[in-house]
Amino acid sequence: YEGNNSFDLRDNPSRLYRNINLSVRSNVRLQFYLRVTTEGDKNTFLELLVGPEGYPRSVAGKWSYVDEGDYRFVDIDLSPYPMTENFWIEFKCTGCNPYWQGGHRFNVDDVKVWAN
């Protein structure tokens, strides 16, 4: 999209994660731009997993072949999840294959966390 803070998830499995201190924050939102290229493969998907360290992460978003196309703006409300000192945000690609008919990939760009 803009080329800022971007990454390309295309191997199987691909993961990118980071913890962030959200313990004193409220009304937290995660915003980014996403482009999906799966060549119509129904077994390839991207999950956004969130949650406090030490607990199973919750699926806050999921994208697949039905979401193919140009970059789109994604806005996820994180306020339903407990805000902790070690809050994890993880992008996980399953079924990605860079060698399949031009490649399966999820491009994520301009990632921002907004909070009060």
N, C-alpha and C positions, 0 to 999 in steps of 0.2 A: 504494500500500500504506500507507505511513506519511506520505508526502509529503516525506520527507527525502531530499535528494540525488537527486531524481527527474528524469527527462527522458522526452520523448515523441518517438520516431522515427517520422515518418509521411510524409515527402517522399521522392521518389525521385531520386537516392540520398540517404539520410541517413547522416551519420557523426558519431560523437562519439568523440574519442580523447584520451588523455593519456599522458604519459610519467612514470615514477616511478623513483626510485632504489631498486633492490632488490639492489645489488651485495654487500651484507654480510648478506643475509637468506637463510633457509632455510625449508623447509616452508611455502611461500607459497600462500595460498588466496585466490581472488576469490569474494566472496559478494554476492548481490543478489536482489531480487524481480523477477519478470518476468510481464507480462500480454501475451498475444498476441491481437490482433483483426485477422483477415485476411478475414473473411466467406467463408472456404473457398477463397480464391484460392491455387492451387498454385504460382503464380509469385512469391509474396511470401515473403521469408524474412529472418531476422536472423542475422548471423554475429558471433561473438566472435573477433577476431583478436588474437594476442599475439606478442611476440617482441622481441629487442633491436633498437635503432635501427640502420639500415643493412643489415638483413637482411630478406628476405621474411617477413611475419608468418604464423604458423601458425593454422589454424582450431582453436580450443579448444572451440567450441560452435556449434551451429546449430539454429534453431527455425523452424517454419513453421506452416501451417494445422492440422496434426495436434496442435499444442500449444495450441490455443485454449482459453480458459477464464479463470478467476479468477487472481489473482496466485499464483505459486508460488515457493518458495525454490529458488535455484540456487547450487550450491557447486562451484566449479571448482578442481581441483588444478593449480597452476602450476609445481610442482616439476620436472616433466620438461623445462622450458624453461630455457635459460641465464639466470641472474639477472645483470643488468648495471646500470650506473649510469643508463642511459637505456632502460629496459624500457617498451615500448609496450603499452597496452591500448586496443583499438578496438572499438566496436560499429558495425556497418555493416548498414543496411537496404537491401535490393534489392527493387524491385517495389512499394514502398509507394506508395499513392495516396490522399491524404486526401479525395478527392471521390468515391470509389467506394463506393456503397451503405453509407454510414455511416462509411466510412474504413477504411483498412488502417493499423494502427499497432502499435508495440511500446512498451509502457511499462516502463521500468526504474527501480527505486526502491531506496533504501537501500544503495547500492553501498559495499562495504568490502573492503579488502585486509588480510589477516591474515598475519603472519609471525613467525618466531622471530628 
